[in-house]
Each structure stands twice: as C-alpha cells, then as structure tokens.
Amino acid sequence: MATYTYRCEVDGPLDVRRPIGTAPATVPCPACGATAPRMITAPMLGLADRGRMALIDRSEASRTDPAVVSAVPAAPRARRAAPRLDPRTRHLPRP
C-alpha cells in the first residue's frame, strides 16, 4: 500500500492509502466534499536506522534472488580457553 497526498482548497492536505498505481487524479475531500487534486511529493524512503534498512533490503532481495551456496557451510571453530596465568605475574603489563 502506498500513501498518496491530495490537497483540498478548503481543508488542506489529506493522505489516502491505496495500492500502488491505483491512485486517481482527484478524490473528494472527506470533510467538505470538494474535489482535491493529487500532489506530487517525495517518496518516504529510508526513514529507519541503517540496521533496519539493511535488514529490509536483505529480506526483500532474498525473496526474489535467494543466495546460492555451492557447499555445506563449515562448522564454527571451538574457541580455545585462554591459558591460565601464573598468579605471581598477574600485575605485570600485558602486550
């Protein structure tokens, strides 16, 4: 659904939500019934933070162009525990 903006001469701007491409050139104003012509406005793109927009972009892309893999992903490596330090040297500076 897209939001289209119309401007009534009496009541000012009004927003109408319709499927993309189905917006008429004019609509009747819900308050006074006058004819309100459609205004051309900037699209509302990128109003979320970068992380959310990246997530939206990835999910949109995966819907039509799924990622193709050629092999099974490798299992994550086990992390080795840090060696236990000698308590006598714990206050020495570390690199």
QUIVENBEL-V638884 format. One record per backbone hydrogen bond with DSSP energy under -1.0 kcal/mol. NH is the residue of the N-H (numbers start at 1). CO is the residue of the C=O. E is the energy in kcal/mol with one decimal. If there is no record, write none. Layout:
# QUIVENBEL-V638884
<<NH/CO/E> <NH/CO/E>>
This chain:
# QUIVENBEL-V638884
<<2/18/-3.1> <4/16/-3.4> <6/14/-3.1> <7/37/-2.3> <8/12/-2.8> <12/8/-1.7> <14/6/-2.9> <16/4/-3.0> <18/2/-2.3> <22/19/-1.9> <27/36/-2.0> <29/34/-3.1> <33/29/-1.6> <36/27/-3.0> <38/25/-2.3> <39/5/-3.1> <45/43/-1.5> <53/49/-2.3> <54/50/-2.5> <55/51/-2.0> <56/52/-2.5> <57/53/-2.6> <58/54/-2.6> <59/55/-2.4> <60/56/-2.5> <61/57/-2.4> <62/58/-2.3> <65/61/-2.9> <89/86/-1.9> <92/89/-1.4>>
